[in-house]
Amino acid sequence: MSKARVFDLSLFAASVAIAFIPKHAIALDDTYIKALVLYTIFSSFYFQLRIVTRSGNSTIDYAISYTSSFGIFAGPLGTFLFETVYRFIVFFYKKKTKTADPGEFLDTFYNIGSFTLGGSAAYYLYTVLHPFAERFPLGYWLLFLLVVCVTTLLSSTFLIITFAISGDIKTRKEARHLLFRSRNLLDFSKVALTNALLLRLLQMEKWEMLIALFLLNYIVSLSFYSKSQSAQHKYERDKFEQMAYRDFLTGTYNRAHMDKMMKELNQSGEYIGIVVADIDRFKKINDSYNHAVGDRVIIHFADTLKKFLHEEDILFRSGGEEFTLFLRNRSFEQCQAQIQDILDSLHGHSVTAEFEDQVISVPYSASFGLYYYKADPGQKTSMEKGYVYADQLLLESKKLGRNRLSYRNDLRP
């Protein structure tokens, strides 16, 4: 058995020892049974709203916990019985739904021990400090905030020790990150306020109000959870769409998005300058150095193009070292001047890259083809044809000696 498991079982053994101290044993009367049933039912509901993350090979479960109020009400023995019933319900649920981890059975004993000790700590801390807290305004509520902070940090400390023994965390920085992750004053205050209200209602045996509070908190939590899931799904969809339409190397749009935008702009009625740009003698750069250096040149070229884009313009990586720009709602002369500015920017500049343990400077130039027209449904020329014309103009720039712009204004008489 691993050292981490020995520690887990030692927590369980400690919880058994503290639970059966005769002085603090609770009478298992009707009041306790009602409280046990209610807490077990609603804790099982709340388990569906848990937040689970992983650290190494271990799972961290940030389920909503009401151990503080029950611990203070029921004492160590009552808390131990509640945690045993509740944790084994969770264990059998995970087994039935096939979501249990390989070591789920022993994890159950860890959870019983950890939360029983946390509830017992809440019981003793509350018992000692409550007479003093009652003397001050809001003393009861502030005491509960202290209780929740202490028990939560105690539970986190048990996790840190377990992870440290198992090797899942190795540095103090990782331990501090785990100790304070997802913990803030708002979280502590929410748990403290709810547990404080629950304890008051338990002590007064206001069962209907107790159920109402549980239901209210469950509905609010369910609503928050649902919105969080919707936001997460939207983020994942947006991320997937971004990945589908973005070039991974340069961050510009890719050819798939270019095809999509051409179809959309075909009927737009906009004045558009379609520009196809290409890095001159790019194969020679790859052959002289390597593809990593070539990638640095492509990234530099893309970043240079981005600097000269206007708000409505769109940049695509339409091929290996080829880029396409849609310059929108400007005159032909403005489009021509914009490309000339890019050419001037590239002149005399070079790319810094690493090659064979050296930092090298790689100069390069680029050629451009500009086709300008109006994307009018009545025109015979489509965006697709415009792109072909711009690509032919790029080839003309190459034939004329590269590092230049060739253009055609389809609106000129």
Secondary structure, 3 states (H helix, E strand, C coil): CCHHHHHHHHHHHHHHHHHCCHHHCCCCCHHHHHHHHHHHHHHHHHHCCCCEEEECCEEEECCCCCHHHHHHHHHHHHHHHHHHHHHHHHHHHHHHHCCCCCCHHHHHHHHHHHHHHHHHHHHHHHHHHHHHHCCCCCHHHHHHHHHHHHHHHHHHHHHHHHHHHHCCCCCHHHHHHHHHCCCCHHHHHHHHHHHHHHHHHHHHCCHHHHHHHHHHHHHHHHHHHHHHHHHHHHHHHHHHHHHHHECCCCCCECHHHHHHHHHHHCCCCCEEEEEEEEECCHHHHHHHCCHHHHHHHHHHHHHHHHHCCCCCCEEEECCCCEEEEEEECCCHHHHHHHHHHHHHHHCCCEEEEEECCEEEEEECCEEEEEEEEECCCCCCCCHHHHHHHHHHHHHHHHHCCCCCEEEEECCCC
